[in-house]
């Protein structure tokens, strides 16, 4: 067993949970939108190719968050539901209590800034990303820029100059603007692009296999 797989509490990297570039909750959400007037957990699980328990947990979150209403009092698998609040193609990211998930919002904000604002250094990126209401520290933006640079997304516009206290300024290479979903910097030191369903960089080469 590899050292990564044997870690206590280890969770599979996002790319190992995807089918066709889409995570389980996204596939479930798409099926819920398709059968929005009336659906069951059992049917959604089969049409989305997601296990019953995962679908049940997500539907419970959607109910608590006010996105879905339960129409019947049968058991969860055969109870009927209806979509009340359709927020668009992206699946709502919710906790089990139906509250919005904040994890990952910093990477979303930074990726959006890189796509829209051109060349930025780590301080500028942290400041612009934080203006969206999500706190992004300079240490976080530095790591994000470093990993995206290693993965081939960014090019250097102005090199670092320690004498002038000037940080390296980078910009997104146009052909590497792969889509709206941010490349994910994962705990196993990989850069995974959900737009391409592909690991773009790994510190440990076996992660690319």
Helices and strands as residue ranges (DSSP letters): G 14-17, H 24-34, E 39-40, H 41-48, H 52-64, E 68-70, E 80-83, H 105-117, H 122-130, H 138-150, E 154-158, E 169-172, G 174-176, E 184-185, E 190-193, E 198-202, G 205-208
